Structure formats: structure tokens, C-alpha cells
Amino acid sequence: MKTWRKVHIFSFGYLKSLSLFVAVCMFFISITGFLLNHRHDFRWLETTRVSTVVLPPAYQQRLDQVREAQGLGDLFPDEAHSVPLQWLILDFHTGEILGKYGPWFYDLIAAGFTVLSVTGIVMYFKIRRRKRF
């Protein structure tokens, strides 16, 4: 059996659940990329805020640092415990929502998706060539 076929069988044939997981992750990455590119087209993205109660503690610390740097310590008290939705979308898109190893995890997902794509394209042309002759 050819090497490319072995790689594809291993990457998709035997690890379908991993392939499905990679596909779902890539779906979320593409959706967040779309929202980032069109954030000005969707006005609700600019005004929506998410409470820091449902987020990791690092968000409240980051929010406090930003508010302090901008001199907003006591101003806008209703926004003292909520972050803009765009922060979350950006962190989901870059993988930072998962902590310091999030971007590395996204790199692994991208590598897996690349392997699945390349082996799928190679298989497509191999099958097409066989049917032609």
C-alpha cells in the first residue's frame, strides 16, 4: 500500500472521531474569523458585553488592567465586571481562550486538517486517474 494511502487511512479511517473533532474546531475558527472580519457589519458585536463571572479569572484581571491604564477606575461601574464580546471572539480565534498552550493546540489542529486535506486531494486524483483508464 502506498505511503499516502496509509497516512490517509490512519488519519481518517482509524481516527474518525479525531477527524470530526478537528473539523468542528476548524468550523469554530472559521466562524470567529468571519465575525472578526465583519465586526463593523454586525453592530451587536460592538455593543454586546459578557459577564466575567462566566469567564476564567484572567479576564477580570485583564479588564482591571485595561480600565486602570485608561483611567476608568470609577467611571462606568456597570462595565467593571463585563468584557466586550469582541475580546472573546478574538481569544477563541487565536486560541488564547485555552491559556498559554491554546495557540499550540490550534497549531496541532491546523496540522491535522492539513494532513487530511492533502491526503484527500491525493486520493481524489488517484481515483480519478484509475477511472479514466
C-alpha positions in Angstrom: 0.0 0.0 0.0 1.3 3.4 -0.9 2.5 5.8 1.9 0.0 8.5 1.2 -2.8 5.9 1.4 -1.5 4.6 4.8 -1.4 8.2 6.1 -4.9 8.9 5.0 -6.3 5.7 6.3 -4.6 6.3 9.7 -5.6 9.9 9.8 -9.2 9.5 8.8 -10.1 5.8 8.6 -9.0 4.8 12.1 -9.3 8.2 13.8 -12.7 9.4 12.6 -13.5 10.9 16.0 -10.3 12.9 15.9 -11.0 14.0 12.3 -14.5 15.1 13.4 -13.1 17.0 16.3 -10.6 18.8 14.0 -13.4 19.6 11.6 -15.6 21.1 14.4 -12.6 23.1 15.7 -11.9 24.4 12.2 -15.6 25.4 11.9 -15.4 27.5 15.0 -12.1 29.0 14.0 -13.6 30.0 10.6 -16.8 31.4 12.1 -14.8 33.6 14.6 -12.6 34.7 11.7 -15.7 35.7 9.7 -17.0 37.6 12.7 -13.7 39.4 13.2 -13.6 40.4 9.5 -17.1 41.7 9.5 -17.3 43.1 13.0 -18.4 46.5 11.7 -21.2 44.9 9.7 -22.8 43.4 12.8 -23.4 46.3 15.3 -24.4 44.0 18.1 -20.8 42.7 18.2 -19.6 46.1 19.1 -22.1 46.7 21.9 -22.5 43.2 23.5 -20.7 42.5 26.7 -20.1 39.2 28.6 -20.0 39.0 32.3 -16.7 38.0 33.8 -18.5 35.7 36.2 -18.8 33.0 33.5 -15.2 33.5 32.2 -11.8 32.5 33.6 -10.4 34.8 36.3 -7.7 36.1 33.9 -10.4 38.1 32.1 -11.3 40.1 35.2 -7.6 40.8 35.8 -7.1 41.9 32.1 -10.2 44.1 32.3 -9.0 45.7 35.5 -5.6 46.4 33.9 -7.2 48.0 30.8 -9.5 50.1 32.9 -6.7 51.3 35.1 -4.4 52.1 32.1 -7.3 54.1 30.6 -8.1 55.9 33.8 -11.6 54.4 34.0 -11.3 53.1 37.6 -14.6 54.5 39.0 -16.2 55.5 35.7 -18.8 53.3 34.1 -19.3 51.0 37.1 -21.8 48.8 35.2 -18.9 47.8 32.8 -16.5 46.9 35.6 -17.4 43.2 35.5 -18.1 42.6 31.9 -15.8 42.3 28.9 -16.6 43.2 25.2 -17.8 40.2 23.2 -15.0 41.0 20.6 -12.4 40.0 23.2 -13.9 36.6 23.5 -14.2 36.2 19.7 -10.6 37.2 19.2 -9.4 34.8 22.0 -11.5 32.0 20.5 -10.0 32.7 17.1 -6.4 32.8 18.3 -6.7 30.0 20.9 -5.8 32.2 23.8 -9.1 31.2 25.5 -7.4 27.9 26.3 -4.5 29.6 28.1 -0.8 29.8 27.1 -0.9 26.4 25.3 -4.0 27.3 23.3 -2.1 28.6 20.2 0.0 25.4 20.2 -3.2 23.3 20.3 -4.6 25.3 17.4 -1.4 24.6 15.5 -1.9 20.9 16.0 -5.5 21.2 14.8 -4.2 23.1 11.7 -1.6 20.4 11.1 -4.2 17.6 11.3 -6.5 19.5 9.0 -3.6 19.9 6.5 -2.8 16.2 6.6 -6.5 15.3 6.0 -6.8 17.9 3.2 -3.6 16.8 1.3 -4.3 13.1 1.6 -7.9 13.6 0.5 -6.8 15.6 -2.6 -4.2 13.0 -3.5 -6.7 10.2 -3.1 -9.2 12.1 -5.3 -6.7 12.4 -8.2 -5.5 8.8 -7.8 -9.1 7.5 -8.0 -9.9 9.8 -10.9 -6.8 8.6 -12.8 -7.8 5.0 -12.3 -11.3 5.6 -13.6 -10.1 7.3 -16.7 -8.0 4.4 -17.9 
